[in-house]
Amino acid sequence: MHFITVQKYFDKFRKRVAHYSDEMYQLNSHRVTDYDEYLYLPRSLDIKKDLDKLQHFLTLAYDDTIYTIMMPKMKQSIFHPEDKKEKKLLMKYLKFNTISKLSKSQNIITQFWEYFEEFICQYKGVSNEKFIFYLKEAEWRFNIEQKSNRLLA
């Protein structure tokens, strides 16, 4: 198979997974028990230099199932990347001002974040436009694994 054929297949697959995930969440949104924010930056980047490349999403959990919502990207006009003082304040804000409700520190959400970090590493860079689809694929795969583990237990 040609590379572009495979790429088109996976693009279509990821879009279907995102749509399916949204449908399942709409049916179960009233059952959400935990939620927390996550700031993702590829391991190869430095947070002090690449603050504008942060991906920001909210992770919700219900019945050992994960759902993610992308948060809006930070606009360049909000801060001046060359201003170190302003950058430091922004880092402090992002670190200490989060939306969170967790019933315990080690939970399904933190398990998903660890899973996501490993999952996304296999792709050598994901564009901002397609990041949501990779996130949704990781969410879907994680949820499938969780269901399989529950059935085996």
Buried (B, 14 or more C-beta within 10 A) or exposed (E): EEEEEEEEEEEEEBBEBBEEBEEBBEEBEEEBBBBBBBBBBBEEEEEEEEBEBBBBBBBBBBEBBBBBBEBEEBEEEEBEEEEEEEBEEBEEEBEEEEEEEBEEEEBBBBBBBEBBBEBBEEEEEBEEEEBBBBBBBBBBBBBEEBEEEEEEE
